[in-house]
C-alpha cells in the first residue's frame, strides 16, 4: 500500500436515523405531489446538508413508501448497506395535525426499562424521532397542509442484522435500533462506543442488577459468564478499552458491586493505574511487573527476563511456570485498588485475571461500601 493511500482520511457515513428521515422526506413528498422523487437533501443535526439517493419508491392514493441504502462510510457498522425504509400514510380527519411514528419489520421493540425509549415502543431513538417529526412538519408547512401523518420505519433485513449486535441483551427484540445524534457516522467513533457502554449500564441497573461485570471484549466476557453464571446476561458489559469511563458510570448509576474480568495485557495497565488501556494509550511498565514479581520471590534471572519481556502475557507465563500464583493475586489487588481510586471509593470492587484460554490466574476483592 502506498503512503498516500495509507494516510487517506477515513470516510464518514450516515446514521440509520438520518437514512430514515431522508426516506420519510422522499415518501411524504411523493405522497403530497404524486410525483416520483429520485433524491432528497436533508439537514443533519450536526448542521451539514447531505444528499440521499432514493430506492424503490412506490406511490399509492393514500400512502407512499421508499428506502435509502445506509452508507456507514469506513466504519465497520453492522447496518452498512442495509435498506432503511419509510412508509407514510394519512391519518383520519379527526387527527389532523398529528404525527404518529412507529417501527415495522426489522425495527426492534423495547422490552426492558433503562433505554431512552419507553417499554413497548419501537426502538427509534429520541434524535431520529425529532428528525422524523421535523421533516414531516416542514413539508406540511411547505405545501400548506395540516393532515395527520403516520410514519412507519422498517428494515427488511433488520432482524438478521440485529443478531450481530447486543440489542437482545438490552431488551430490544425483533430488529435493529434507529440511532444517531449527529446524523453522521464517524469511523471507529469513541463517543459512539462510550454511548453504547452507558446504555448497557443503564439497562442493567434498570433491570435491578446491583453487580455489574465489565470485560474488555467477547473472549473475556465469555469467561466472565462462566465465573458468574448466576448473574443475568445484562449484567455483563463490554467496556472495551474504556476502564475508567465505565467504572465511573457504574458508580454514577448506583451499582454496589463491580467486577473487572480480563487478561494480562490490558489489566497489567490497570494495575499500574492506567484507565484507558488501548494498545497506543500507555505502554506496559515491565519494571513495575518485575517489582511485584520480586515481592513474590522471583529469582534474579526471572526478574531480568521480566524486565526485557515483549508482552505482559509473556510475564504471566514466566510467573505461572515458576509457580508464583501470588503474583496474579497481587496484580489483581493493585488493579482493584486503582479502580476504586478512580471512582473515589464506595464500591465492592473485584478484579479477575484470566489466561487467553479462560483459566483463572488471580482474583482480588476490596470492599469499600
C-alpha positions as CSV (number, residue, x, y, z in Angstrom):
1,X,0.0,0.0,0.0
2,X,1.4,3.4,-0.9
3,X,1.9,6.0,1.8
4,X,-0.6,8.3,0.1
5,X,-3.3,5.6,0.3
6,X,-2.4,4.6,3.9
7,X,-2.7,8.3,5.0
8,X,-6.1,8.8,3.3
9,X,-8.6,10.1,5.8
10,X,-11.4,7.7,6.7
11,X,-14.8,8.4,5.1
12,X,-17.8,9.4,7.2
13,X,-21.1,7.7,6.7
14,X,-24.7,8.4,7.8
15,X,-26.8,7.1,10.7
16,X,-29.8,4.9,10.4
17,X,-31.7,7.9,11.9
18,X,-30.6,10.1,9.0
19,X,-31.5,7.5,6.4
20,X,-34.9,7.0,8.0
21,X,-35.5,10.8,7.9
22,X,-34.4,11.0,4.3
23,X,-36.7,8.2,3.2
24,X,-39.6,9.8,5.1
25,X,-39.0,13.1,3.3
26,X,-39.0,11.4,-0.1
27,X,-42.1,9.3,0.7
28,X,-44.1,12.2,2.0
29,X,-43.1,14.5,-0.8
30,X,-44.2,11.8,-3.3
31,X,-47.5,11.3,-1.4
32,X,-48.2,15.0,-1.4
33,X,-47.2,15.7,-5.0
34,X,-47.9,12.4,-6.7
35,X,-44.6,12.7,-8.4
36,X,-41.5,10.4,-8.1
37,X,-38.5,11.5,-6.1
38,X,-35.0,10.4,-7.0
39,X,-33.1,12.1,-4.2
40,X,-33.5,14.4,-1.3
41,X,-31.4,16.9,0.6
42,X,-31.5,16.6,4.4
43,X,-30.2,19.0,7.0
44,X,-28.4,16.8,9.6
45,X,-28.3,17.6,13.4
46,X,-24.6,18.3,13.0
47,X,-25.5,21.3,10.8
48,X,-24.4,19.8,7.5
49,X,-26.7,19.1,4.5
50,X,-26.4,15.6,2.8
51,X,-28.0,14.2,-0.4
52,X,-29.6,10.8,-0.2
53,X,-30.5,8.6,-3.2
54,X,-33.9,7.1,-3.0
55,X,-34.6,3.4,-3.7
56,X,-37.8,1.5,-4.6
57,X,-40.3,4.4,-4.4
58,X,-44.0,3.3,-4.5
59,X,-46.8,5.8,-4.6
60,X,-50.5,4.9,-3.9
61,X,-53.5,7.1,-3.3
62,X,-53.3,7.2,0.5
63,X,-49.7,6.1,1.1
64,X,-46.1,6.1,-0.3
65,X,-43.1,4.1,0.6
66,X,-39.4,4.1,-0.3
67,X,-36.0,3.3,1.1
68,X,-32.4,4.6,1.5
69,X,-29.4,2.3,1.5
70,X,-27.3,3.1,4.5
71,X,-23.7,4.1,3.8
72,X,-21.7,3.8,7.0
73,X,-18.5,5.1,5.3
74,X,-15.4,3.3,6.6
75,X,-16.9,2.3,9.9
76,X,-17.4,-1.5,10.4
77,X,-21.1,-0.9,11.2
78,X,-23.4,-3.9,11.2
79,X,-26.1,-1.8,9.4
80,X,-23.8,-0.8,6.4
81,X,-25.7,-1.3,3.1
82,X,-28.9,-2.0,4.9
83,X,-32.1,-0.7,3.3
84,X,-33.8,1.7,5.7
85,X,-37.5,2.1,4.6
86,X,-40.2,4.5,5.4
87,X,-43.9,4.2,4.6
88,X,-46.1,7.3,5.1
89,X,-49.8,7.4,5.1
90,X,-52.6,9.8,6.0
91,X,-54.4,9.7,9.3
92,X,-58.2,10.3,9.6
93,X,-59.5,13.9,9.6
94,X,-60.1,13.6,13.3
95,X,-56.3,13.5,13.7
96,X,-55.4,16.5,11.6
97,X,-52.0,18.0,12.6
98,X,-50.8,14.8,14.4
99,X,-47.7,12.9,13.6
100,X,-47.6,9.2,14.5
101,X,-44.3,7.3,14.5
102,X,-43.8,3.5,14.7
103,X,-41.5,0.7,13.6
104,X,-42.3,-2.1,11.2
105,X,-40.4,-5.2,10.1
106,X,-36.8,-5.3,11.2
107,X,-37.0,-2.4,13.7
108,X,-36.7,-3.7,17.3
109,X,-39.2,-3.2,20.1
110,X,-38.1,-2.1,23.5
111,X,-38.9,-4.7,26.3
112,X,-36.7,-3.5,29.2
113,X,-36.5,-0.2,31.0
114,X,-33.3,1.9,31.1
115,X,-33.3,2.9,27.4
116,X,-34.2,6.4,26.1
117,X,-37.4,4.9,24.6
118,X,-40.2,3.7,26.7
119,X,-41.0,-0.1,27.0
120,X,-43.4,-1.2,24.3
121,X,-42.3,1.4,21.7
122,X,-40.3,1.0,18.5
123,X,-36.5,1.3,19.1
124,X,-36.3,4.7,17.3
125,X,-34.1,6.9,19.5
126,X,-35.0,10.5,20.5
127,X,-32.9,12.4,18.0
128,X,-34.2,10.3,15.0
129,X,-37.7,10.8,16.3
130,X,-37.1,14.5,16.3
131,X,-35.7,14.4,12.8
132,X,-38.7,12.5,11.5
133,X,-41.1,15.0,13.1
134,X,-39.2,17.9,11.8
135,X,-39.2,16.5,8.2
136,X,-43.0,15.9,8.3
137,X,-43.7,19.3,9.8
138,X,-41.5,21.2,7.3
139,X,-43.2,19.5,4.3
140,X,-46.7,20.2,5.7
141,X,-45.7,23.8,6.2
142,X,-44.1,24.0,2.7
143,X,-47.3,22.6,1.0
144,X,-49.8,24.3,3.3
145,X,-51.4,21.2,4.6
146,X,-52.4,20.1,8.1
147,X,-53.3,16.4,7.6
148,X,-52.3,13.9,10.2
149,X,-49.4,11.7,9.1
150,X,-48.4,8.2,10.1
151,X,-44.7,7.2,9.6
152,X,-43.6,3.6,9.8
153,X,-39.8,2.8,9.6
154,X,-38.8,-0.7,8.7
155,X,-35.6,-2.5,7.8
156,X,-36.2,-5.7,5.7
157,X,-33.0,-7.4,6.9
158,X,-33.1,-5.8,10.4
159,X,-33.9,-9.0,12.4
160,X,-30.9,-10.8,10.9
161,X,-28.6,-7.7,11.3
162,X,-29.7,-7.5,15.0
163,X,-28.1,-10.9,15.7
164,X,-24.7,-9.2,15.2
165,X,-25.5,-6.6,17.9
166,X,-26.2,-6.6,21.6
167,X,-29.8,-5.5,21.1
168,X,-31.3,-8.7,22.5
169,X,-29.3,-8.3,25.7
170,X,-30.6,-4.7,26.0
171,X,-34.1,-5.9,25.6
172,X,-34.6,-4.7,22.0
173,X,-36.3,-7.5,20.3
174,X,-37.2,-8.2,16.6
175,X,-34.7,-6.0,14.9
176,X,-32.2,-3.1,15.0
177,X,-32.4,0.3,16.6
178,X,-32.8,3.5,14.6
179,X,-29.9,5.6,16.0
180,X,-27.8,8.7,15.7
181,X,-27.3,12.0,17.4
182,X,-25.4,13.9,14.7
183,X,-26.7,12.3,11.6
184,X,-23.2,11.1,10.6
185,X,-21.2,8.0,11.4
186,X,-17.6,8.8,12.4
187,X,-15.4,5.7,11.7
188,X,-14.4,3.9,14.9
189,X,-16.0,6.6,17.0
190,X,-15.0,6.7,20.6
191,X,-18.2,8.6,21.5
192,X,-20.4,6.0,19.9
193,X,-18.8,3.2,21.8
194,X,-18.9,5.0,25.1
195,X,-22.6,5.7,24.5
196,X,-23.3,2.0,24.0
197,X,-21.5,1.3,27.3
198,X,-23.6,3.8,29.2
199,X,-26.8,2.4,27.6
200,X,-25.8,-1.1,28.7
201,X,-25.1,0.0,32.2
202,X,-28.5,1.8,32.4
203,X,-30.4,-1.2,31.2
204,X,-28.6,-3.5,33.7
205,X,-29.4,-1.1,36.6
206,X,-33.0,-0.6,35.5
207,X,-33.3,-4.3,35.5
208,X,-32.2,-4.5,39.1
209,X,-28.6,-5.6,38.6
210,X,-26.5,-4.4,41.6
211,X,-23.5,-6.4,40.5
212,X,-22.0,-5.4,37.1
213,X,-19.2,-7.3,35.3
214,X,-17.0,-5.2,33.0
215,X,-14.9,-7.0,30.4
216,X,-12.6,-5.9,27.6
217,X,-14.2,-7.9,24.8
218,X,-16.0,-11.1,23.7
219,X,-13.5,-13.6,24.9
220,X,-13.2,-12.2,28.4
221,X,-16.9,-11.8,28.6
222,X,-17.4,-15.5,27.8
223,X,-15.0,-16.4,30.6
224,X,-16.8,-14.0,33.0
225,X,-20.2,-15.6,32.2
226,X,-18.7,-18.9,33.4
227,X,-17.4,-17.4,36.6
228,X,-20.7,-15.5,37.4
229,X,-23.2,-17.9,35.9
230,X,-25.8,-16.8,38.4
231,X,-25.9,-13.3,37.0
232,X,-28.4,-12.3,34.2
233,X,-27.0,-11.6,30.8
234,X,-27.5,-7.9,31.0
235,X,-25.1,-7.7,34.0
236,X,-22.2,-8.3,31.6
237,X,-20.9,-5.2,29.8
238,X,-18.1,-5.0,27.2
239,X,-16.3,-1.8,28.2
240,X,-13.5,-2.2,25.5
241,X,-10.6,0.0,26.5
242,X,-12.6,2.5,28.5
243,X,-12.0,1.2,32.0
244,X,-12.1,4.4,33.9
245,X,-15.1,5.8,31.9
246,X,-17.1,2.6,32.5
247,X,-16.3,2.4,36.2
248,X,-17.4,6.0,36.8
249,X,-20.7,5.3,35.1
250,X,-21.3,2.1,37.1
251,X,-20.9,4.2,40.3
252,X,-23.0,7.1,38.9
253,X,-25.8,4.6,38.1
254,X,-25.8,3.2,41.6
255,X,-24.1,-0.2,41.2
256,X,-23.0,-1.7,44.5
257,X,-20.5,-4.3,43.1
258,X,-18.3,-4.2,40.1
259,X,-16.1,-7.0,38.8
260,X,-13.3,-6.5,36.1
261,X,-12.5,-9.6,34.1
262,X,-9.7,-9.6,31.6
263,X,-6.2,-10.8,30.6
264,X,-2.7,-9.8,31.5
265,X,-2.1,-7.3,28.6
266,X,-4.7,-4.7,29.4
267,X,-5.1,-5.5,33.1
268,X,-1.4,-5.0,33.8
269,X,-2.0,-1.4,32.7
270,X,-5.0,-1.1,35.1
271,X,-2.7,-2.4,37.9
272,X,-0.4,0.4,37.1
273,X,-3.2,2.9,37.3
274,X,-3.9,3.4,33.6
275,X,-7.6,3.6,33.0
276,X,-7.6,3.8,29.2
277,X,-6.0,0.6,28.1
278,X,-5.8,0.9,24.3
279,X,-2.5,-0.5,22.9
280,X,-1.4,3.0,22.0
281,X,-2.5,4.7,25.2
282,X,0.3,3.7,27.5
283,X,3.0,1.0,27.5
284,X,3.1,-1.9,29.9
285,X,5.6,-1.0,32.7
286,X,7.8,-4.1,32.9
287,X,9.8,-2.6,35.8
288,X,6.5,-2.4,37.7
289,X,5.7,-6.0,37.0
290,X,9.3,-7.0,38.0
291,X,8.9,-5.2,41.3
292,X,5.7,-7.2,42.0
293,X,7.5,-10.4,40.9
294,X,10.3,-9.6,43.3
295,X,7.8,-9.4,46.2
296,X,6.7,-12.9,45.3
297,X,10.2,-14.3,45.4
298,X,11.1,-14.4,41.8
299,X,14.8,-15.2,41.1
300,X,17.2,-12.6,39.7
301,X,17.2,-14.4,36.4
302,X,13.3,-14.3,36.2
303,X,13.3,-10.6,37.1
304,X,15.8,-9.9,34.3
305,X,13.6,-11.9,31.9
306,X,10.5,-9.9,33.0
307,X,12.2,-6.5,32.5
308,X,13.2,-7.4,29.0
309,X,9.9,-9.2,28.1
310,X,7.9,-8.1,25.0
311,X,4.4,-8.5,26.4
312,X,2.6,-8.7,29.7
313,X,1.3,-12.1,28.7
314,X,4.9,-13.3,28.5
315,X,5.5,-12.1,32.0
316,X,2.4,-14.0,33.1
317,X,3.8,-17.2,31.5
318,X,7.1,-16.7,33.3
319,X,5.4,-16.3,36.7
320,X,2.9,-19.1,36.1
321,X,5.7,-21.5,35.1
322,X,7.6,-20.6,38.2
323,X,4.6,-21.4,40.4
324,X,4.1,-17.9,41.7
325,X,0.4,-17.7,41.8
326,X,0.5,-14.9,44.4
327,X,1.9,-12.6,41.7
328,X,-1.5,-12.6,40.0
329,X,-3.3,-12.1,43.3
330,X,-1.1,-9.0,43.9
331,X,-1.6,-7.7,40.4
332,X,-5.4,-8.1,40.8
333,X,-5.3,-6.3,44.1
334,X,-3.4,-3.4,42.5
335,X,-6.0,-3.2,39.8
336,X,-8.9,-3.2,42.2
337,X,-7.2,-0.5,44.3
338,X,-6.7,1.7,41.3
339,X,-10.2,1.1,40.1
340,X,-11.6,2.2,43.5
341,X,-9.3,5.3,43.4
342,X,-10.7,6.2,40.0
343,X,-14.3,6.3,41.4
344,X,-13.2,7.6,44.8
345,X,-14.3,4.5,46.6
346,X,-17.7,3.4,47.8
347,X,-17.9,0.2,45.9
348,X,-17.2,-3.5,46.2
349,X,-14.5,-3.9,43.6
350,X,-13.1,-7.2,42.2
351,X,-10.5,-7.9,39.6
352,X,-10.2,-11.3,37.9
353,X,-7.2,-12.2,35.7
354,X,-7.6,-15.0,33.2
355,X,-5.4,-16.6,30.6
356,X,-6.1,-16.4,26.9
357,X,-7.9,-19.8,27.3
358,X,-10.1,-18.6,30.1
359,X,-8.2,-20.2,33.0
360,X,-8.2,-18.1,36.2
361,X,-4.8,-16.7,37.2
362,X,-5.7,-14.5,40.0
363,X,-8.5,-12.7,41.8
364,X,-8.7,-10.0,44.4
365,X,-11.6,-8.1,46.1
366,X,-11.7,-4.8,48.0
367,X,-15.0,-3.8,49.7
368,X,-15.4,-0.1,50.4
369,X,-19.2,0.0,50.5
